[in-house]
Amino acid sequence: MSIQVLQKKIIHKGKFTTLWGTEFVAGERTRVWEWLEKFDIVYILPITPEGKYVLTKQFRFPINAYVLETPAGIIETKVTHENLALKELEEETGYTTDKPLEALPKYPICPALTNGFAFGFCARDVVKTNNQKLEDAEDIEIVELTKDEILKIVSKGNTEYYLDPRLLGLIMLAESKRNM
């Protein structure tokens, strides 16, 4: 089956996203796929010297619940991805590292719904500086978990929050880089 795109048009333009409709032909039917034009992000997977992952627990409006995830931020044009990742690490968690960051692969944030990409880094041997500097709209709690504790949450669930499903892939990537 081949897909032929006929046209794209803006359905709604917001402050941070634009809702698009892409009209296309698949088979013999004309359809419309709605998707969000979204900004790219940078994320960082912080690991303490004891091997714990430093995660953020924050409220996410689309699902009306708290989510455990990595520190992340919207990519700004005049800042390198690595510097932005370090900035987000310290601002959101109050942790930092003096070790070089390890680049992780770029991946699409949610390819069925957005065109945004995530650029990632792993920060090893992070230490707490107590310099957390949250923005007005941020309400972030810091959670340190071992890989086994994260896997337990995945297998049994948690009634207090959800776990960002990308986290398991990021942990696998970080561990594979460490073992190379």
N, C-alpha and C positions, 0 to 999 in steps of 0.2 A: 504494500500500500504506500502510495506517495502522498505527500501533503503539499498543497499549493497555497501560499499566503496571498490573499487578495488585497487586504489593507489593514492598517493599524490606526486606531484613533483614540484620543484621550477621552475617557468617560468622566473622570473627576481629577482635579489637581489639588492636593493638600500641601501642608507645610513641609512634610518630610517624604511623602510618597505621591506617586501619580498612578491612578488606576487606568489601565489601558484595555482596550478590546481589540483582539486580533481576529479578523474574519479570515477563515480559511476553508478550503475544500479538502475533504478526506473521503475517499471513495467517491460516491456521487452526491454527498450531502455537503451543504454549506453550513458552517458552524462558527461560533464566536468563543474564543478563549479569553477570559479575563485574568489579568495578572498585574502585579505591582512593579513599577519602576522604583527601585529602592537604591539607596546608597550602599557602597561597599563598607565593610567593617574590618577592624583588626581585632584579634583576640590573643590572649596569652594564657598558657597553662603553667601556673606557678607550682613548684614542688619544693618543699622544705628539705633541709639536710637529713631529716628523719624519714623522708619518703612520703610525706603527706601532701595531698593536693589541696591548695588553697582555693576555695570556691566562693562565689558570691551567691547569696540567697536574696532574691529580689522579686517584688510583685510584678506580674506581667498582665496587663489589662486584657489582651485578647483572650486569655484563658481564665481570667479572674482568679488567679492563684499564684502562689510563690513557686519559683523555679531555682534549682541549684545549677549554676553555670559558671563558665570561666569569665574573668574580667574582659571587657570588650568595649570598643568605642567606634564611633563613626570616623571614617578616614577624612582627614583634613588635607587640603591640597599642598600646603607648604611644609609639612612635617613628614619625615621618613616613617615608613610603617613600623620599623623597629623602635624609633623614639616614641611614637604614639603608643605602642604596646607597653613600653616601660612607664610612660606617663599614666596610662589607664591602670596599670598594676598598682602604682603607688596611690593614685587618687581613690580608686575603688576599694583597695584592700589595706593600705598602709604598709605594704611589704615592698621590698626592693631586692636587687641582687647586684653583685659586682662581677658576676660571670657573664661571658658573652651569651646572647640569646641564640637558640637554635631555631632556624626557620623551619616551619612545617608547611606542607603543601597548601596551595590555594584551592578552595573548593566553593561550589555554588551554595549559597545559604539555603535556599529552598527552590530548586529549579522548576517545579511545577507552578509556583506562585509568584516568584520574584526573579529579577535579573541581577540581584546583588551577589557579590562574592565576598568571602571571608579570607583574610590573609593572617596566618597564625605563627606563633612563636612559642617555644618552651623556655621557661626560666627556671634554672636549677639553683638549689641552695638559697632560696629566698629567705629573707629575715624580716621580722616585724620592725617597722620604724615608728609606728603610731602616728604616721602622717596622713591618715585617711582624710581626703578632702572631697566630700561628696557635693554634687550639684544640688540646687534647691529641690529638684523633683526626684532625687535619688534617695531611697531608703534601703540601704544594703547592709545585710548581716554577713559576717565572715564565718565560713565553716571550713574546718580542716578535717579531711577524711583520708584514710588509707585506701588503697585500691580494693582491699577485701571489704571494707565498709561500704564503698561505692557499689561493689558487686552484690552485696547483701541487699542494698536498697533496690537495685535493679530487679533482683529475683523475688523479693517480698513486697516491694512497693513501700510507700510512705504516705501517711495521711496528712502530714504537715506541709509537704511540698512535692513537686515533680522534679525529676532529674532531666536536664537537657540531654536528649538522646545522642547528640554529637560527642558528648563527653567521653564515652567509651572508645570511640574511634581515635580521639585525640590522645587518650592514655596509651592506646596500642601504638600509635605513631611515636610518641615520646619514648616509650620503652624500647621500640625497635631501633631508634636512633642511639639510645644509650648502649645497646648491645652490639652495635656495629664496630 
